[in-house]
Amino acid sequence: MTLRFEAACPEGLCPGWSFILKGEPPSEASKFEINFLCERDDRIAFHFNPRFTESDIICNSYVSNRWGQEERCTTFPFGAEEPFQIEIYSDNENFHVFIDESKIMQYKHRVEDLKTITKVQVANDINISSVEITKKPFY
């Protein structure tokens, strides 16, 4: 894993926070990932993983030392060297994922205590132009 960005929020990133990533995949992109992590242990509350080789987005959680049931989103709006914006917003129930301001999916929380989600990271095949983490009012 090649880490491209990491930020910690000790007060917790969920619910009510929005993570906005602007970037573009390089021409030889295979996959990239955005992970919302629980810093006190090894849990991954939300793993967002676009895979160019499969033209799918794989989402999952890593809890109790194992991966859960994969959820796949077949909407794949990414192209090599094409700029995009991803926004991931969390409410009390779900992570909501928007690509270029269009909602493509929601992912039900699998970690009960949302305040333990304190870190976000971006890894692998992506060139990042900007990252914004901001508190939003509930929709």
C-alpha positions, 0 to 999 in steps of 0.5 A: 500500500502506498499511502498518499494522504492521512489525517487524524481527528481525535474527536471523531470523524462521524457522524456529520463530517464530510471528506472531499477528495479531488484528484485523478488516477494516473494512466496506469491506475489499477486501484485506489482506496479511501479508508475510515479507520478506528485509531484505537484498534485495527478496525476499518469502519469504511473501505472504499476501493475503486478497482480499474481492472474490474470497473467496480467499486468495492466497499467493506469493513474490517471488524473483529480481525476479519473483513465483512461482506463486500458490497459492490457498486457497478457505477464506475465513473472513473477514467485514467487521467480524468479528474474527479471529486469524491465526497463521503459524508456520514450521518447516524446511519450511513456513509453517503458517497458522491462522485462529481456531486452525483450520489452513487451509493450509501453504505450502512455503518458497521461500527456502532460507536461512530466517535471511534472513527478518528482517521482517514487515509487515501492510498495507492493509484491516485494523484491528489489535487486537494482534500477537505474535511469539514463539519456539515449540517445533517441532511 
